[in-house]
Amino acid sequence: MGQDDFSGPIVAGRQVTYRPGGCRSGARLVCRRGVVAGGAVFDEYTDITWVPVRVDGRALDTEPEWVRAENIIEVGAGA
């Protein structure tokens, strides 16, 4: 899924819904919500774009969770 499939650009401050971690076959799909905490990082060796996301409900000083851009299923307005 590319960035054009989303309802907005993935930039700091945007609310996102995403699938955490690697989804296994037969596993129940559970989504999380959070706020993009900074700029995306492209790893040229694995060809993966990572997005830092602060999970909803966690303290502001908590380290963001790094989420594969392809696992982001919805981008909303800023938090």
Phi and psi in radians as a Rosetta constraint file:
Dihedral C 1 N 2 CA 2 C 2 CIRCULARHARMONIC -1.694 0.35
Dihedral N 2 CA 2 C 2 N 3 CIRCULARHARMONIC 2.963 0.35
Dihedral C 2 N 3 CA 3 C 3 CIRCULARHARMONIC -1.046 0.35
Dihedral N 3 CA 3 C 3 N 4 CIRCULARHARMONIC -0.485 0.35
Dihedral C 3 N 4 CA 4 C 4 CIRCULARHARMONIC -1.163 0.35
Dihedral N 4 CA 4 C 4 N 5 CIRCULARHARMONIC -0.287 0.35
Dihedral C 4 N 5 CA 5 C 5 CIRCULARHARMONIC -1.401 0.35
Dihedral N 5 CA 5 C 5 N 6 CIRCULARHARMONIC -0.153 0.35
Dihedral C 5 N 6 CA 6 C 6 CIRCULARHARMONIC -1.614 0.35
Dihedral N 6 CA 6 C 6 N 7 CIRCULARHARMONIC 2.909 0.35
Dihedral C 6 N 7 CA 7 C 7 CIRCULARHARMONIC -1.480 0.35
Dihedral N 7 CA 7 C 7 N 8 CIRCULARHARMONIC 0.096 0.35
Dihedral C 7 N 8 CA 8 C 8 CIRCULARHARMONIC 3.135 0.35
Dihedral N 8 CA 8 C 8 N 9 CIRCULARHARMONIC 2.961 0.35
Dihedral C 8 N 9 CA 9 C 9 CIRCULARHARMONIC -1.237 0.35
Dihedral N 9 CA 9 C 9 N 10 CIRCULARHARMONIC 2.640 0.35
Dihedral C 9 N 10 CA 10 C 10 CIRCULARHARMONIC -1.563 0.35
Dihedral N 10 CA 10 C 10 N 11 CIRCULARHARMONIC 1.625 0.35
Dihedral C 10 N 11 CA 11 C 11 CIRCULARHARMONIC -2.275 0.35
Dihedral N 11 CA 11 C 11 N 12 CIRCULARHARMONIC 2.818 0.35
Dihedral C 11 N 12 CA 12 C 12 CIRCULARHARMONIC -0.915 0.35
Dihedral N 12 CA 12 C 12 N 13 CIRCULARHARMONIC 2.370 0.35
Dihedral C 12 N 13 CA 13 C 13 CIRCULARHARMONIC 1.671 0.35
Dihedral N 13 CA 13 C 13 N 14 CIRCULARHARMONIC -0.228 0.35
Dihedral C 13 N 14 CA 14 C 14 CIRCULARHARMONIC -1.382 0.35
Dihedral N 14 CA 14 C 14 N 15 CIRCULARHARMONIC 2.484 0.35
Dihedral C 14 N 15 CA 15 C 15 CIRCULARHARMONIC -1.402 0.35
Dihedral N 15 CA 15 C 15 N 16 CIRCULARHARMONIC 2.330 0.35
Dihedral C 15 N 16 CA 16 C 16 CIRCULARHARMONIC -2.279 0.35
Dihedral N 16 CA 16 C 16 N 17 CIRCULARHARMONIC 2.678 0.35
Dihedral C 16 N 17 CA 17 C 17 CIRCULARHARMONIC -2.038 0.35
Dihedral N 17 CA 17 C 17 N 18 CIRCULARHARMONIC 2.337 0.35
Dihedral C 17 N 18 CA 18 C 18 CIRCULARHARMONIC -2.594 0.35
Dihedral N 18 CA 18 C 18 N 19 CIRCULARHARMONIC 2.831 0.35
Dihedral C 18 N 19 CA 19 C 19 CIRCULARHARMONIC -1.622 0.35
Dihedral N 19 CA 19 C 19 N 20 CIRCULARHARMONIC 2.078 0.35
Dihedral C 19 N 20 CA 20 C 20 CIRCULARHARMONIC -1.317 0.35
Dihedral N 20 CA 20 C 20 N 21 CIRCULARHARMONIC 2.576 0.35
Dihedral C 20 N 21 CA 21 C 21 CIRCULARHARMONIC 0.990 0.35
Dihedral N 21 CA 21 C 21 N 22 CIRCULARHARMONIC -2.922 0.35
Dihedral C 21 N 22 CA 22 C 22 CIRCULARHARMONIC -1.524 0.35
Dihedral N 22 CA 22 C 22 N 23 CIRCULARHARMONIC 2.219 0.35
Dihedral C 22 N 23 CA 23 C 23 CIRCULARHARMONIC -1.440 0.35
Dihedral N 23 CA 23 C 23 N 24 CIRCULARHARMONIC 2.249 0.35
Dihedral C 23 N 24 CA 24 C 24 CIRCULARHARMONIC -1.673 0.35
Dihedral N 24 CA 24 C 24 N 25 CIRCULARHARMONIC 2.684 0.35
Dihedral C 24 N 25 CA 25 C 25 CIRCULARHARMONIC -1.048 0.35
Dihedral N 25 CA 25 C 25 N 26 CIRCULARHARMONIC 2.292 0.35
Dihedral C 25 N 26 CA 26 C 26 CIRCULARHARMONIC 1.488 0.35
Dihedral N 26 CA 26 C 26 N 27 CIRCULARHARMONIC -0.178 0.35
Dihedral C 26 N 27 CA 27 C 27 CIRCULARHARMONIC -1.333 0.35
Dihedral N 27 CA 27 C 27 N 28 CIRCULARHARMONIC 2.549 0.35
Dihedral C 27 N 28 CA 28 C 28 CIRCULARHARMONIC -1.236 0.35
Dihedral N 28 CA 28 C 28 N 29 CIRCULARHARMONIC 2.321 0.35
Dihedral C 28 N 29 CA 29 C 29 CIRCULARHARMONIC -1.390 0.35
Dihedral N 29 CA 29 C 29 N 30 CIRCULARHARMONIC 2.009 0.35
Dihedral C 29 N 30 CA 30 C 30 CIRCULARHARMONIC -2.089 0.35
Dihedral N 30 CA 30 C 30 N 31 CIRCULARHARMONIC 2.215 0.35
Dihedral C 30 N 31 CA 31 C 31 CIRCULARHARMONIC -1.777 0.35
Dihedral N 31 CA 31 C 31 N 32 CIRCULARHARMONIC 2.706 0.35
Dihedral C 31 N 32 CA 32 C 32 CIRCULARHARMONIC -2.137 0.35
Dihedral N 32 CA 32 C 32 N 33 CIRCULARHARMONIC 2.798 0.35
Dihedral C 32 N 33 CA 33 C 33 CIRCULARHARMONIC -2.137 0.35
Dihedral N 33 CA 33 C 33 N 34 CIRCULARHARMONIC 2.641 0.35
Dihedral C 33 N 34 CA 34 C 34 CIRCULARHARMONIC -2.954 0.35
Dihedral N 34 CA 34 C 34 N 35 CIRCULARHARMONIC -3.062 0.35
Dihedral C 34 N 35 CA 35 C 35 CIRCULARHARMONIC -2.086 0.35
Dihedral N 35 CA 35 C 35 N 36 CIRCULARHARMONIC 2.323 0.35
Dihedral C 35 N 36 CA 36 C 36 CIRCULARHARMONIC -1.089 0.35
Dihedral N 36 CA 36 C 36 N 37 CIRCULARHARMONIC 2.198 0.35
Dihedral C 36 N 37 CA 37 C 37 CIRCULARHARMONIC -1.748 0.35
Dihedral N 37 CA 37 C 37 N 38 CIRCULARHARMONIC -0.005 0.35
Dihedral C 37 N 38 CA 38 C 38 CIRCULARHARMONIC 3.080 0.35
Dihedral N 38 CA 38 C 38 N 39 CIRCULARHARMONIC -2.948 0.35
Dihedral C 38 N 39 CA 39 C 39 CIRCULARHARMONIC -1.337 0.35
Dihedral N 39 CA 39 C 39 N 40 CIRCULARHARMONIC 2.610 0.35
Dihedral C 39 N 40 CA 40 C 40 CIRCULARHARMONIC -1.221 0.35
Dihedral N 40 CA 40 C 40 N 41 CIRCULARHARMONIC 2.675 0.35
Dihedral C 40 N 41 CA 41 C 41 CIRCULARHARMONIC -2.186 0.35
Dihedral N 41 CA 41 C 41 N 42 CIRCULARHARMONIC 2.228 0.35
Dihedral C 41 N 42 CA 42 C 42 CIRCULARHARMONIC -1.695 0.35
Dihedral N 42 CA 42 C 42 N 43 CIRCULARHARMONIC 2.208 0.35
Dihedral C 42 N 43 CA 43 C 43 CIRCULARHARMONIC -1.702 0.35
Dihedral N 43 CA 43 C 43 N 44 CIRCULARHARMONIC 1.841 0.35
Dihedral C 43 N 44 CA 44 C 44 CIRCULARHARMONIC -1.180 0.35
Dihedral N 44 CA 44 C 44 N 45 CIRCULARHARMONIC -0.381 0.35
Dihedral C 44 N 45 CA 45 C 45 CIRCULARHARMONIC -1.361 0.35
Dihedral N 45 CA 45 C 45 N 46 CIRCULARHARMONIC -0.562 0.35
Dihedral C 45 N 46 CA 46 C 46 CIRCULARHARMONIC -1.870 0.35
Dihedral N 46 CA 46 C 46 N 47 CIRCULARHARMONIC -0.130 0.35
Dihedral C 46 N 47 CA 47 C 47 CIRCULARHARMONIC 1.070 0.35
Dihedral N 47 CA 47 C 47 N 48 CIRCULARHARMONIC 0.667 0.35
Dihedral C 47 N 48 CA 48 C 48 CIRCULARHARMONIC -2.124 0.35
Dihedral N 48 CA 48 C 48 N 49 CIRCULARHARMONIC 2.382 0.35
Dihedral C 48 N 49 CA 49 C 49 CIRCULARHARMONIC -1.731 0.35
Dihedral N 49 CA 49 C 49 N 50 CIRCULARHARMONIC 2.237 0.35
Dihedral C 49 N 50 CA 50 C 50 CIRCULARHARMONIC -1.903 0.35
Dihedral N 50 CA 50 C 50 N 51 CIRCULARHARMONIC 2.447 0.35
Dihedral C 50 N 51 CA 51 C 51 CIRCULARHARMONIC -2.159 0.35
Dihedral N 51 CA 51 C 51 N 52 CIRCULARHARMONIC 2.198 0.35
Dihedral C 51 N 52 CA 52 C 52 CIRCULARHARMONIC -1.363 0.35
Dihedral N 52 CA 52 C 52 N 53 CIRCULARHARMONIC 2.166 0.35
Dihedral C 52 N 53 CA 53 C 53 CIRCULARHARMONIC -2.198 0.35
Dihedral N 53 CA 53 C 53 N 54 CIRCULARHARMONIC 2.242 0.35
Dihedral C 53 N 54 CA 54 C 54 CIRCULARHARMONIC -1.562 0.35
Dihedral N 54 CA 54 C 54 N 55 CIRCULARHARMONIC 1.968 0.35
Dihedral C 54 N 55 CA 55 C 55 CIRCULARHARMONIC -1.142 0.35
Dihedral N 55 CA 55 C 55 N 56 CIRCULARHARMONIC 2.382 0.35
Dihedral C 55 N 56 CA 56 C 56 CIRCULARHARMONIC -0.956 0.35
Dihedral N 56 CA 56 C 56 N 57 CIRCULARHARMONIC 2.422 0.35
Dihedral C 56 N 57 CA 57 C 57 CIRCULARHARMONIC 1.574 0.35
Dihedral N 57 CA 57 C 57 N 58 CIRCULARHARMONIC -0.155 0.35
Dihedral C 57 N 58 CA 58 C 58 CIRCULARHARMONIC -1.635 0.35
Dihedral N 58 CA 58 C 58 N 59 CIRCULARHARMONIC 2.687 0.35
Dihedral C 58 N 59 CA 59 C 59 CIRCULARHARMONIC -1.072 0.35
Dihedral N 59 CA 59 C 59 N 60 CIRCULARHARMONIC 2.613 0.35
Dihedral C 59 N 60 CA 60 C 60 CIRCULARHARMONIC -1.089 0.35
Dihedral N 60 CA 60 C 60 N 61 CIRCULARHARMONIC -0.431 0.35
Dihedral C 60 N 61 CA 61 C 61 CIRCULARHARMONIC -1.595 0.35
Dihedral N 61 CA 61 C 61 N 62 CIRCULARHARMONIC 0.119 0.35
Dihedral C 61 N 62 CA 62 C 62 CIRCULARHARMONIC -1.339 0.35
Dihedral N 62 CA 62 C 62 N 63 CIRCULARHARMONIC 2.423 0.35
Dihedral C 62 N 63 CA 63 C 63 CIRCULARHARMONIC -1.058 0.35
Dihedral N 63 CA 63 C 63 N 64 CIRCULARHARMONIC 2.448 0.35
Dihedral C 63 N 64 CA 64 C 64 CIRCULARHARMONIC -1.203 0.35
Dihedral N 64 CA 64 C 64 N 65 CIRCULARHARMONIC 2.764 0.35
Dihedral C 64 N 65 CA 65 C 65 CIRCULARHARMONIC -1.599 0.35
Dihedral N 65 CA 65 C 65 N 66 CIRCULARHARMONIC 2.340 0.35
Dihedral C 65 N 66 CA 66 C 66 CIRCULARHARMONIC -1.538 0.35
Dihedral N 66 CA 66 C 66 N 67 CIRCULARHARMONIC 2.134 0.35
Dihedral C 66 N 67 CA 67 C 67 CIRCULARHARMONIC -2.061 0.35
Dihedral N 67 CA 67 C 67 N 68 CIRCULARHARMONIC 2.374 0.35
Dihedral C 67 N 68 CA 68 C 68 CIRCULARHARMONIC -1.122 0.35
Dihedral N 68 CA 68 C 68 N 69 CIRCULARHARMONIC 2.330 0.35
Dihedral C 68 N 69 CA 69 C 69 CIRCULARHARMONIC -0.993 0.35
Dihedral N 69 CA 69 C 69 N 70 CIRCULARHARMONIC -0.600 0.35
Dihedral C 69 N 70 CA 70 C 70 CIRCULARHARMONIC -1.180 0.35
Dihedral N 70 CA 70 C 70 N 71 CIRCULARHARMONIC -0.304 0.35
Dihedral C 70 N 71 CA 71 C 71 CIRCULARHARMONIC -1.541 0.35
Dihedral N 71 CA 71 C 71 N 72 CIRCULARHARMONIC -0.106 0.35
Dihedral C 71 N 72 CA 72 C 72 CIRCULARHARMONIC -1.417 0.35
Dihedral N 72 CA 72 C 72 N 73 CIRCULARHARMONIC 2.124 0.35
Dihedral C 72 N 73 CA 73 C 73 CIRCULARHARMONIC -1.848 0.35
Dihedral N 73 CA 73 C 73 N 74 CIRCULARHARMONIC -0.237 0.35
Dihedral C 73 N 74 CA 74 C 74 CIRCULARHARMONIC -2.718 0.35
Dihedral N 74 CA 74 C 74 N 75 CIRCULARHARMONIC 2.411 0.35
Dihedral C 74 N 75 CA 75 C 75 CIRCULARHARMONIC -2.099 0.35
Dihedral N 75 CA 75 C 75 N 76 CIRCULARHARMONIC 2.180 0.35
Dihedral C 75 N 76 CA 76 C 76 CIRCULARHARMONIC -1.949 0.35
Dihedral N 76 CA 76 C 76 N 77 CIRCULARHARMONIC -2.972 0.35
Dihedral C 76 N 77 CA 77 C 77 CIRCULARHARMONIC -1.185 0.35
Dihedral N 77 CA 77 C 77 N 78 CIRCULARHARMONIC 2.957 0.35
Dihedral C 77 N 78 CA 78 C 78 CIRCULARHARMONIC -1.057 0.35
Dihedral N 78 CA 78 C 78 N 79 CIRCULARHARMONIC 2.701 0.35
